[in-house]
Amino acid sequence: MKTRYIFTDSSLETIYDSFVVEGDQVHQTMISDLQEINTDKSIRKNIIFFNSEFLNSCSLNEFDKSDDDKLLKAKFFSSHVDQLLLNPSELTFFPSSIDNIGIWGESCYLDKLKSKTFNLRKSFFIPDYLLFFEQKNVVANLGSHYLLRLEDGRGYSGHQQKINALLESNIQILNDLDVLDASPKQLECLQNLEHSLYKFDLSSQVHNFHINHSSQLNILKTPLNINRLLYLDVIGVGEFRNFAIPLLIALLLSISINVTIESQNELVSKETKQLFSNLGNQSVRLINPKAQIDQLVSELQITDNKSQFDIKALDFLYNYPVDELESIEVNLDEQFTTLYLDGLSSEKLLILVNLLNSSGLSTEENFVEAQNKLKGSIKVFLYE
């Protein structure tokens, strides 16, 4: 099977280059519109590089790459809140441990691009600077614009003024730089440096990427659409029927299990309340939340029947520790919990509330400010 590689602008309107790789052969092709990729059913997948001048990037060196995507996003926005121009809730974050890079941009911009690609055959959209995946500093001229890839994982692409400004701000990068068809007349910062100017062959770089790169990062991942799969002949009607029957059986079984769980929910709630009562004075205000919740969950022995309390409240406490958290008060009758915090910054409060809301939890905040720090509580409603 063949793989197509396409290079576009940041709006996906203009296509600059297109290649098809089959085995060890790379062929330059002509394509004027992205919708044309639907006509060639022999293409296994499409890798679309786009000028990502509206996206930002960071290295993942300072983060634990074993964390899941949601936790990496929370840690990044928490530690870089002073660098963000928008609220975290208005941004989308994509990490790739293979590429050692975190990429983020405005959600509304990415939504517009997704709407343009919703009906395309299987495609992966990634910033064009990921074409250079080796750990070195590279600046390259793609004709319509420049790209810059750094050895720590970061990448940038856009007009020459942007790339020139990035290079001028870091002398260390300039002293260790592979220059590919980058004219010193356009990038002024290169004029006084002795750099070898390498001839840049885009087709060879595409082939190198095809053979050696294994990342599955997809900036414009769209949801599953059965009608789209049938229309594009990605899956046949017979194959769909064979797939749909076991899926329907699994769905009915899931519904049956869910009904059983709901019928046991009231009993589980009563047992949980009784266990909290047995703790005496510590039944409501938990001084060591994680340890005491671990104890309760262990004693309940309801691993196969987790309630919404387990899924939403406990997952958040495990995955996003808050140093300013003093204690937690749980009210099972009215189905809410209250987080008591002291010494919290206004920026961290905003991030904390946004993360809770993005997890499907409703909140109410009550804080007072003293010496630029906040003290108060966040009431979290456990059920919608």
C-alpha positions as CSV (number, residue, x, y, z in Angstrom):
1,M,0.0,0.0,0.0
2,K,1.0,3.6,-0.6
3,T,1.3,6.6,1.7
4,R,0.7,10.1,0.5
5,Y,2.5,13.1,2.0
6,I,1.1,16.6,1.5
7,F,2.4,20.0,2.4
8,T,-0.1,22.9,2.9
9,D,-0.4,26.3,4.4
10,S,-1.7,27.0,7.9
11,S,-5.4,27.2,6.7
12,L,-5.2,24.0,4.6
13,E,-6.3,26.1,1.5
14,T,-3.1,25.9,-0.5
15,I,-1.1,22.8,-1.3
16,Y,2.6,23.3,-2.0
17,D,3.9,19.8,-2.5
18,S,2.6,16.2,-2.7
19,F,4.5,12.9,-2.7
20,V,3.5,9.3,-2.8
21,V,5.8,6.7,-1.1
22,E,5.5,3.1,-2.1
23,G,8.2,0.8,-0.8
24,D,11.6,2.5,-1.5
25,Q,10.2,4.7,-4.2
26,V,9.1,8.3,-3.8
27,H,7.0,10.0,-6.5
28,Q,6.1,13.7,-6.7
29,T,2.4,14.1,-7.5
30,M,0.0,16.8,-8.4
31,I,-2.9,17.6,-6.1
32,S,-4.8,20.9,-6.0
33,D,-7.4,20.2,-3.3
34,L,-7.4,18.0,-0.2
35,Q,-10.7,16.5,-1.3
36,E,-8.8,14.8,-4.1
37,I,-7.2,12.3,-1.7
38,N,-10.6,10.6,-1.4
39,T,-10.5,9.4,-5.0
40,D,-7.4,7.1,-4.8
41,K,-8.4,4.1,-2.7
42,S,-4.9,2.6,-3.0
43,I,-3.6,5.1,-0.5
44,R,-3.3,3.5,2.9
45,K,-3.1,6.8,4.8
46,N,-2.3,10.4,4.2
47,I,0.3,12.3,6.2
48,I,-0.4,16.0,5.9
49,F,2.2,18.5,7.1
50,F,0.9,22.0,7.5
51,N,2.5,25.4,8.2
52,S,1.8,25.6,12.0
53,E,2.5,29.4,12.5
54,F,-0.6,29.6,14.7
55,L,0.6,26.8,17.1
56,N,3.1,26.9,19.9
57,S,5.5,24.2,21.2
58,C,7.4,23.2,24.2
59,S,9.9,20.5,25.1
60,L,8.8,17.7,27.4
61,N,12.2,17.3,29.0
62,E,10.9,18.8,32.3
63,F,7.8,16.5,32.5
64,D,7.2,12.8,33.2
65,K,6.5,11.3,29.8
66,S,4.8,8.3,31.4
67,D,1.9,10.6,32.4
68,D,-1.3,10.4,30.3
69,D,-2.2,13.3,28.0
70,K,-4.7,14.8,30.4
71,L,-2.2,14.9,33.2
72,L,0.5,16.3,31.0
73,K,-1.8,19.1,29.9
74,A,-2.7,20.0,33.5
75,K,1.0,20.0,34.6
76,F,2.0,22.1,31.6
77,F,-0.7,24.8,32.0
78,S,-0.1,24.9,35.7
79,S,3.6,25.6,35.4
80,H,3.4,28.0,32.4
81,V,0.3,30.0,33.3
82,D,2.3,33.3,33.1
83,Q,3.2,32.6,29.4
84,L,-0.4,31.9,28.3
85,L,-2.4,34.7,26.6
86,L,-5.7,32.8,26.9
87,N,-7.4,30.7,29.6
88,P,-6.4,27.0,29.6
89,S,-10.0,26.1,28.8
90,E,-9.7,27.9,25.4
91,L,-6.6,26.0,24.5
92,T,-5.9,22.5,23.2
93,F,-2.7,20.6,24.1
94,F,-1.1,17.7,22.2
95,P,1.9,15.8,23.7
96,S,4.1,13.4,21.9
97,S,6.8,11.5,23.9
98,I,8.3,10.1,20.8
99,D,8.9,13.6,19.3
100,N,9.6,15.0,22.8
101,I,7.2,17.9,22.2
102,G,4.1,19.5,23.5
103,I,2.0,21.4,21.0
104,W,-0.9,23.8,21.9
105,G,-3.1,26.3,20.2
106,E,-6.5,28.0,20.3
107,S,-9.3,25.5,20.3
108,C,-11.4,27.6,17.9
109,Y,-8.6,27.6,15.3
110,L,-8.2,23.8,15.5
111,D,-12.0,23.3,15.3
112,K,-12.1,25.3,12.0
113,L,-9.4,23.0,10.6
114,K,-11.3,19.9,11.8
115,S,-14.4,21.1,10.0
116,K,-12.5,21.3,6.7
117,T,-11.1,17.7,7.1
118,F,-14.1,15.9,8.5
119,N,-14.9,14.0,5.3
120,L,-11.3,13.1,4.3
121,R,-10.0,9.5,4.1
122,K,-7.7,8.4,6.9
123,S,-5.2,11.3,7.5
124,F,-2.7,12.4,10.1
125,F,-2.2,16.2,10.4
126,I,1.1,17.3,12.0
127,P,3.2,20.5,12.0
128,D,5.7,20.6,9.2
129,Y,8.7,21.0,11.5
130,L,8.2,17.4,12.7
131,L,9.5,16.3,9.3
132,F,12.9,16.8,11.0
133,F,12.7,14.3,13.8
134,E,16.5,13.9,14.5
135,Q,17.8,15.5,17.6
136,K,19.6,18.6,16.1
137,N,18.9,22.2,15.4
138,V,17.6,22.7,11.8
139,V,16.4,25.7,9.9
140,A,15.0,25.0,6.5
141,N,13.4,26.9,3.6
142,L,10.2,25.3,2.3
143,G,9.8,27.9,-0.4
144,S,6.6,29.5,1.0
145,H,8.0,29.8,4.5
146,Y,10.7,28.7,6.9
147,L,10.7,26.1,9.7
148,L,12.9,25.7,12.7
149,R,13.3,22.4,14.7
150,L,15.4,22.3,17.8
151,E,17.2,19.4,19.3
152,D,15.2,19.6,22.6
153,G,12.0,18.9,20.6
154,R,10.6,22.3,20.1
155,G,9.5,23.5,16.6
156,Y,8.3,26.6,14.8
157,S,7.2,27.5,11.3
158,G,6.1,30.7,9.6
159,H,7.4,33.7,7.7
160,Q,11.0,34.7,7.7
161,Q,10.6,37.5,10.2
162,K,9.3,35.1,12.9
163,I,12.1,32.5,12.4
164,N,14.7,35.3,12.2
165,A,13.5,36.7,15.5
166,L,13.6,33.2,17.2
167,L,17.2,32.6,16.0
168,E,18.4,36.0,17.1
169,S,17.1,35.4,20.6
170,N,19.3,32.3,21.2
171,I,23.0,32.5,20.4
172,Q,23.6,28.9,21.4
173,I,21.2,27.7,18.7
174,L,22.9,29.8,16.1
175,N,26.3,28.3,16.9
176,D,25.0,24.7,16.3
177,L,22.7,25.0,13.4
178,D,22.1,23.0,10.2
179,V,21.0,25.4,7.5
180,L,19.0,24.0,4.6
181,D,18.5,26.3,1.6
182,A,18.1,29.3,4.0
183,S,19.3,32.4,2.4
184,P,21.3,34.8,4.6
185,K,19.7,37.7,2.7
186,Q,16.4,36.6,4.2
187,L,17.5,35.5,7.6
188,E,19.7,38.4,8.7
189,C,21.0,36.6,11.8
190,L,22.9,34.2,9.5
191,Q,24.9,36.8,7.7
192,N,27.8,37.0,10.2
193,L,28.0,33.3,10.9
194,E,30.0,30.7,9.1
195,H,27.5,28.0,8.3
196,S,27.5,25.4,5.6
197,L,24.5,25.7,3.3
198,Y,23.1,22.3,2.6
199,K,21.0,21.6,-0.4
200,F,17.6,20.6,0.7
201,D,15.8,17.7,-1.1
202,L,12.3,17.5,0.2
203,S,11.5,14.2,-1.4
204,S,14.5,12.6,0.3
205,Q,13.5,14.0,3.7
206,V,10.0,12.7,3.2
207,H,11.4,9.2,2.4
208,N,13.6,9.4,5.5
209,F,10.6,10.4,7.6
210,H,8.5,7.5,6.1
211,I,11.2,4.9,6.9
212,N,12.3,6.0,10.3
213,H,9.5,8.0,12.1
214,S,7.0,6.1,14.3
215,S,4.9,8.9,16.0
216,Q,1.1,8.7,15.6
217,L,0.5,12.3,16.6
218,N,-2.6,13.7,15.0
219,I,-3.5,17.3,15.5
220,L,-6.8,17.2,13.7
221,K,-8.2,13.8,14.9
222,T,-11.9,13.6,14.0
223,P,-14.5,11.3,15.7
224,L,-15.6,8.0,14.2
225,N,-18.2,8.6,11.5
226,I,-19.8,5.3,10.1
227,N,-21.5,7.1,7.2
228,R,-18.1,8.7,6.3
229,L,-16.4,5.3,6.3
230,L,-19.1,3.8,4.1
231,Y,-19.1,6.7,1.7
232,L,-15.4,6.8,1.3
233,D,-15.2,3.0,0.8
234,V,-12.9,2.7,3.7
235,I,-15.1,-0.2,5.0
236,G,-17.5,-2.3,2.9
237,V,-21.2,-2.9,3.8
238,G,-20.4,-6.6,4.5
239,E,-17.5,-5.7,6.7
240,F,-19.6,-3.1,8.5
241,R,-22.3,-5.7,9.2
242,N,-19.8,-8.2,10.6
243,F,-18.5,-5.4,12.8
244,A,-21.9,-4.0,13.8
245,I,-23.4,-7.3,15.1
246,P,-20.9,-8.0,17.8
247,L,-20.8,-4.3,18.6
248,L,-24.6,-4.3,19.1
249,I,-24.3,-7.4,21.4
250,A,-21.6,-5.7,23.4
251,L,-23.8,-2.5,23.7
252,L,-26.8,-4.5,25.0
253,L,-24.6,-6.3,27.4
254,S,-23.2,-3.0,28.6
255,I,-26.7,-1.6,29.2
256,S,-27.7,-4.7,31.2
257,I,-24.6,-4.4,33.4
258,N,-25.2,-0.7,33.8
259,V,-28.8,-1.3,35.0
260,T,-27.4,-3.8,37.6
261,I,-24.9,-1.3,38.8
262,E,-27.5,1.4,39.2
263,S,-29.7,-0.9,41.2
264,Q,-26.8,-1.5,43.6
265,N,-25.9,2.2,43.8
266,E,-28.2,3.1,46.7
267,L,-26.9,0.1,48.8
268,V,-23.3,1.1,48.1
269,S,-24.0,4.7,49.1
270,K,-25.4,3.6,52.4
271,E,-22.5,1.4,53.1
272,T,-20.1,4.2,52.2
273,K,-21.8,6.6,54.6
274,Q,-21.7,4.0,57.4
275,L,-18.0,3.5,56.8
276,F,-17.3,7.2,57.1
277,S,-19.4,7.3,60.3
278,N,-17.3,4.5,61.8
279,L,-14.2,6.7,61.4
280,G,-15.5,8.9,64.3
281,N,-14.4,12.5,64.3
282,Q,-12.5,12.1,61.1
283,S,-15.6,11.0,59.2
284,V,-16.2,14.3,57.5
285,R,-13.0,16.3,57.5
286,L,-10.2,14.3,56.0
287,I,-6.8,15.4,57.2
288,N,-4.9,13.0,54.9
289,P,-7.3,12.7,52.0
290,K,-5.5,10.1,49.8
291,A,-4.6,7.7,52.7
292,Q,-8.0,7.7,54.2
293,I,-9.9,7.4,50.9
294,D,-7.6,4.5,50.0
295,Q,-8.5,2.9,53.2
296,L,-12.3,3.4,52.6
297,V,-12.1,2.1,49.1
298,S,-10.1,-1.0,50.2
299,E,-12.7,-1.7,52.9
300,L,-15.7,-1.2,50.6
301,Q,-14.4,-3.9,48.2
302,I,-16.5,-2.6,45.3
303,T,-13.8,-2.7,42.6
304,D,-16.2,-4.0,40.0
305,N,-19.0,-1.4,40.8
306,K,-17.3,2.0,41.0
307,S,-19.7,4.9,41.6
308,Q,-19.5,8.3,40.1
309,F,-17.8,9.4,43.3
310,D,-14.9,7.0,42.6
311,I,-14.5,8.0,39.0
312,K,-14.7,11.8,39.2
313,A,-13.6,12.9,42.7
314,L,-11.0,10.3,43.5
315,D,-9.3,10.3,40.0
316,F,-8.9,14.1,40.3
317,L,-7.2,13.8,43.8
318,Y,-4.9,11.1,42.6
319,N,-3.9,12.7,39.3
320,Y,-3.6,16.4,40.3
321,P,-2.1,16.9,43.8
322,V,-2.6,20.4,45.1
323,D,0.0,21.5,47.7
324,E,-2.3,24.2,49.1
325,L,-5.1,21.6,49.9
326,E,-5.6,21.6,53.7
327,S,-8.6,19.2,54.0
328,I,-11.7,17.8,52.3
329,E,-15.2,17.7,53.7
330,V,-17.6,15.1,52.2
331,N,-21.4,15.4,52.4
332,L,-22.9,12.2,51.0
333,D,-26.5,13.1,51.7
334,E,-26.4,16.2,49.6
335,Q,-23.8,14.8,47.2
336,F,-21.0,17.3,47.3
337,T,-17.5,17.6,48.6
338,T,-15.7,20.8,49.8
339,L,-12.0,21.4,49.2
340,Y,-10.4,23.7,51.7
341,L,-7.3,25.5,50.4
342,D,-4.9,28.1,51.8
343,G,-2.2,30.1,50.1
344,L,-3.5,29.6,46.6
345,S,-2.6,32.0,43.8
346,S,-5.4,33.5,41.6
347,E,-3.8,31.9,38.5
348,K,-3.7,28.4,40.1
349,L,-7.3,28.8,41.3
350,L,-8.4,29.5,37.7
351,I,-6.6,26.4,36.4
352,L,-7.9,24.2,39.2
353,V,-11.5,25.3,38.6
354,N,-11.1,24.9,34.8
355,L,-9.7,21.3,35.3
356,L,-12.6,20.4,37.6
357,N,-15.2,21.8,35.2
358,S,-13.5,20.0,32.2
359,S,-13.9,16.7,34.1
360,G,-17.7,17.3,34.2
361,L,-17.8,18.5,37.8
362,S,-19.8,21.6,38.8
363,T,-18.2,23.9,41.3
364,E,-18.8,26.9,43.6
365,E,-15.9,29.0,44.9
366,N,-15.7,31.0,48.2
367,F,-12.4,32.7,48.8
368,V,-10.9,35.8,50.5
369,E,-7.6,37.4,49.5
370,A,-4.8,38.3,51.9
371,Q,-1.2,39.3,50.8
372,N,-1.9,38.3,47.2
373,K,-2.9,34.8,48.3
374,L,-6.3,33.2,48.4
375,K,-7.9,31.3,51.3
376,G,-11.2,29.6,51.1
377,S,-13.1,26.6,49.6
378,I,-14.3,25.0,46.4
379,K,-17.6,23.1,46.7
380,V,-17.6,20.2,44.1
381,F,-20.9,18.6,43.2
382,L,-20.3,14.9,42.8
383,Y,-23.4,14.2,40.7
384,E,-24.8,16.0,37.7
